Structure formats: structure tokens, C-alpha cells
Amino acid sequence: MKLLVTGGAGFIGSNFARYMLDKYKDYKIVNLDKLTYAGNLENIKDLEANGRHSFVKGDICDLRLVEKLVKREEVDVIVNFAAETHVDRSIADPEAFIRTDVFGTYTLLEVARKFSVKKYVQISTDEVYGSIKKGSFSEPSSLAPSSPYSASKAAADLLALAYKTTYELPILITRGSNTYGPYQHTEKLIPLFITNLMENKKVPLYGDGKNVRDWLYVIDHCSGIDTVLHRGNIGEIYNIGASDERTNLEITHMILGELGMTEDMIEFVKDRLGHDRRYSLNCKKLKALGWKPEYSLEKGLKETVKWYTQNMKWWKKIKSNG
């Protein structure tokens, strides 16, 4: 099988490419990434010598390029990770999010339709559901995005589903919870806090720190997508979460503990605009396909701290570039 993985030099995309190549020895991956600030060739440096992996620098909005790749490489499956993802950046400048997350998805869907790909997997987020006080969101739950980022991802989901209904395109959608692990950009909470503390800098915690997230280790996220790709029913949406909800303050204390530091390194800052209070996913649908997370938060966080400790050159370069 040959996969076109878009955004494959980013955080989850690069981990997914590595995961799939390790697991399926007869699979080939064409990795398309624009290499914005979040895309990093260092994330896939270990794949350079792998003859089943090829990298192409390019934009998913470039129709001619995507058509050329899908046709030339005889792509069977498109897995779309390519997206602008940072909420704070979407609040400051929504335009890039609309272009990549919505128009880029449209471009990929058009190419998938033209060349009759066997499957198209849209990688989405739990943020499309918005905040929930009690209980958990299941796949039929209404969408109520709160930021330009989550709104752009919700729009992409709806567009993909429309292509399934209108054109019978073989669509699958995954909605993952807050993901963390190796190769995550230092703008996100866990790597930002780990690297700040390693530099003996305080960690900026929004509001009262009591916003709740379900934290999912990146390898578990990749295995969830793999399960959906191979066992999921066409036209369906699948939530991927670890069912391990913690407040941001709890996460901060766990990181402090791993690095042997005290809570005087916490600096409470003004809350983010439109900051969702709690995300929570019901993942029974995916678990019914035989998937379950293998990493507890404690184990995953320990592995993550270890990785950032051992890869200071990688993250120092990112932080120095702003």
C-alpha cells in the first residue's frame, strides 16, 4: 500500500510515518509538507535512508502538485495531517488557518475524487466539539468550535463528510484529544513547560490552571489512526482519547515533579480568549474496533521528558527561531 501523508514533517504526522513504516514492511509513504514553522525536516531525519519513504516539499493547496504526486506515485490512501493547529496563532491571524485547514482539505478531497483513492483519512481534533461541563462527547455530538482554529477544523470535517455523501468518496475522520510526545513544537503546553524549566525559566499557566484536557500520548494516537484506517467503517467518525483527564495545573505539577522543581516556577498569566474549560471524549466506538491506549499519562510524560532531555539541540534551535 502507498500512502500520501500530508503534514508528515510535523509532530503527529512524523510520528505516524515512522510508526507505519516500522509496523508495515510492505508500505510506502510519500510525505508532503510545506515546512512552515511547525514542519521540521529534523523530525524525519531518521527516515532519510528508508527507501520506502520519500519527502516532497509542497503546499496541500497546490492542486497541480497534489495531482502530480497522487497520479505519479499511484497513491492508495491519503492521510491528511496538514493543518495550522495553534489556537493562540489562530486568534492573532485566522487567515492562514482558513486557507490551509479548509481550502487545503478541499484540494485534497478533489484530488482524491479525481483519482479514486481507496481511502481518505481526515485528521481532526476534539476541539471541534467545544467545551463540555459534564459527560463526554461522542461522535454524533453537535459541533461548537470556539476558536478560528477549531472552526477551521470543523469546516474541514463537514466538507469531507459532504464529499462522502455527494461523491461517495471513501472518507474516514478521526478526532484526537490533546496529544503530546517526542517532536512536538515548543509552543504547545507540555514541551513549552519542559523546555522552559530546563532553561530555569518559569512556566506561563493560563488563568487559574483548572482547564481540563484528556492527554493522549502520540504513539497511542498513531495506533488509533492505524486502527481506523484498517478497520473503520467508511463515512464514519472516530474519537481517539486516553480517557485520562487532568487539569493544566495537575499536568504542570507532574512536569515539575519529573524535573525535580517546585511550584514557585509557575507564573499564572492572563487567560486565553475563548479558552474552553473542559474537553472530554467518549471513545467506545474506536475501542469496539479493538483499539486501546498503551501509555498511561505517567508513563507517557516520563518518556516525553526523557526525549526532550536527550534532544536539547532539536528544541533549542526551534526556540531560538521564535
N, C-alpha and C positions, 0 to 999 in steps of 0.2 A: 504494500500500500504506500502511496505517496501523498504526503500531507503538505499543504501550504499553511505555515504557521505565521500569521501576521503579528507584528509586535514581539517577535521572538528574541529580540535582544533586550527586552525589558525584564522586569522582575519575575512575574509568574510565567511569562512566555518562554524565557530562557530555561527556567526550571522544568517546564513542561517538555521542551525539546529534548533536554538531557534525559528526563525520565522515560520518554517514549523510545528514544534510541537505545537506552540501556535495556528496556523491557522487551522490545520487539526487534529482533536482529534482522528481520527482512523489511523493515520500514525505512523509508527515506523521507527526509524533511527539507523542504525549501523554506528558508527563513527570510521573510521580508520585513524590514524595519527601516523607518525613516531616520533613525538615530537622532531624535530630539534629545533634550537634556536627560530624559529618563531612559533612553536607549543607549546601551553601552556595549561595545564590542568585547570589552573585558569579561562581560557576563558569559560569553560563549567562546572564549579563547581556547578552552579545553576541547572544543568541538572542531577546531580548525583541521585537525588531522583525520577526522572521521569522514570517510568517503561517502557516507550516507547522509551527510549534512552539507547544504550549500547556503551561503548567505548572499542576499541581494539587498543593497541599499535602495530604498524607494518608498513612495507615499501610497497608501491604500486609496487615496483619492485620484490617483493617476490611472485612469481607465485603460489606456493603451498598454501601460506597463503590466498591470494585473492580468489583462487578457493575454498578453505575450507569455507571461510566466505560466499561467494555467494551461494554455494550449501547448507550449513547448515542452513543459515538464509532465504533461499528461496527469495533472493533479486529480486525485480521487476525492480528497476531503479538504475543506478549508476550515481552519480553526482560528477565529478572529479575536486575538488579544489586543490588537492595536487600538489604543484609546488614550486620550488625555484623562488623567484619573485623580489629580489632587484637588480636593474641594476648595482649599484656600485660593489656588490659582484660578479656579473657575469663577469664584466670586469677584476676583480682581479683573479677569479678562475672559468672559464667556465665549467669545467668538471662536477661538481655537477648538473648544470642546464641541461646539455645534458642527464645525467643519469635519473634524476627524471622527467623532463618535457617531454622528448622524449621516453626513454625506459620504464619509468613508465606508460605512456599513452598506449604504445604498449601492456604492460602486462594486463592492464585493458580491453583493446579492445579485446584481445584474450580470456579473461575470459568471457566477455560479449557475445562474439560469441559462445563460448563453451556451455554456459548455457542459451542461448537465452533470455537474459534480454529484457524486454519490451521497455526500452528506455535507452540511454546512453547520458548524457549531459556533454559536454566538456566546461569547464570554461576557456575562453581565455581573451585577452586584446586588447585594441585599439592600443597598441604599435606595433602589427604585421604589421600595415599599414605603419608605418614610419611617417615622418613629412609631413605636407601639408601647403602651403603658403596661399592659398585661397580656399574657399569652404569647403566641408566636405566629409569624406569617407563614402561610402555606402558599403553594404556587398559584391557586385561584384568587388570592387576596388582591384587593384593589391596589393600584399604584398611586403613590402620593409623594413624589420626589420633592426634596426641599431645597436643593442647590442646582445651579446650572449644570454641574457635573452629573448628578443623579437624574436630572431631567433629560439630559442628552442620552444617557444610557437607557432610560425608559423608552425614549423615542425609537432608539435602535431596536430594542426588543419588539416593539409593536410593528415596526417596519418588517422585521424578519418574519413575524407571525403572519403578516399580511401577504408576504411572498409565498408562504406555505399555503394559505387559503386560496389566493388568486392563481398562482402559477404551479402549485403542488411541488414547490421546492422542498427538498428533504431537510427541514430545519430542526435543530436542537438548541435549546437555550439553557445555560447554567447560570445560577445566581449565587455567587460565593460570599461568605461573610468576611470579616476583616482578616486579611491574610498577612502572615509575617514569615520571615526566614532569611536565608542567605540571598545576597544580591539585591535586597530591597533598597531603593533610593533613600538617602538620609533625610528627606523631607518628611517621611512618614514617622508616626509616633515612636514605635519601638526602636528602629535604627537611629533615629534622632536622639532619643534619650540615652541609648547605649553609648553612642559615639560622643555625645556631649560629656557624659560622666567620665569617659576615658580621657577626655581632654580637661577634666576637672572643671567643667562648666555646669551651671545649673540647668535644670530641665524645665521648659515652659509648659505648664499644665493649664489647659483652658478651664475657665470658670471655677466650679467647686470640685472638679475632677470626678464627679459622680455619673458621668455619661457612661452607659453600659454598651459593651460590644461583645460579640461572640468571636473568639480568636481562633483562627484556623491556620495550622502550620502548612507551609507551601507544598510540601510533598503530599499531604493529605488532600489538598486542593487539586493537585495534578492527578492523583489517583481517582478522585471523584469525576473529573472531566473525562478521564480514560474510560471509566465505567459507563458514563452517559454515551460517549462516542460508540462504544461497542455493544451496549445492552439497552440503551434508552430507546423509547418509542418515538418515532418521527412525529414532529409537531408539538412535542411536549417540553415543558419547562421543569428543571430540577434544581432545587435548593441544595447548596453544599455548605454545611456548617459543622462545627465540632461540638455544638451544644455545651459550650464551656464559657458562660457569660461572666465577665468581670468588669468592674468599673475601671476607668482610666487611672484612678488613684491606686487601685489594687495592683494593676499592671506596673505602675511606677514603683511601688514598694517592692514588687518581685524583682524588678531590674536592679534596684538599689541593693537588694539582698545578694543578688548574683555577683555584683561588683564590690560588695563589702562597703557600701556607703550609706549614709544616714539621710533622714528626711529633710535635713536642713539644705539639701541640694535641690529641693523642689521650689520653683518660683511660680506661684499662681498668677496667671495673666488674664486679660480681658477675654471673655468668651467669643468664640467664632460666631459670625452672623448665621442665623438659621440653624444652629447646631442641634441636630437630632439627639434626643435624650437616650433612647434605647433602641437597639436593633436585636431582633431575635427571629431565628428561622426554625421552622418545622421541616426536618429532613427525612421523614418517614418514607417518602416516595423514592428517594435515592437509595436508602438503606434496603428497601424491598428488592433492589437490583443486586444486592449482595455487598454493597459498599459500607465501610465503617472507618472512622478515623483511627490511625495507629498511634498518633502522638498526643499525649496529654499536654496541657499548656506548660506544665512544669518541665517536661522533657523537651518540648519544642523550644521553649525560651532558653533553656540551658544550651541547647545546640546552637541557637542563634547568637547568643552572647559569645560562645566559643568561636563561631565563624568570624564575627566582627573583630574579636581579639586577635585572630590569626591573619586577618586580611586588612590591616591598617592602611597599607598603601592604596588599596582599592577605594576605601571610603574617604581617605584624606584628600585624594585627588578630586573626588566629587564635591566635597565640602569647600575646597579651595576655589572651585569653579563657580560657586554660588548657586 
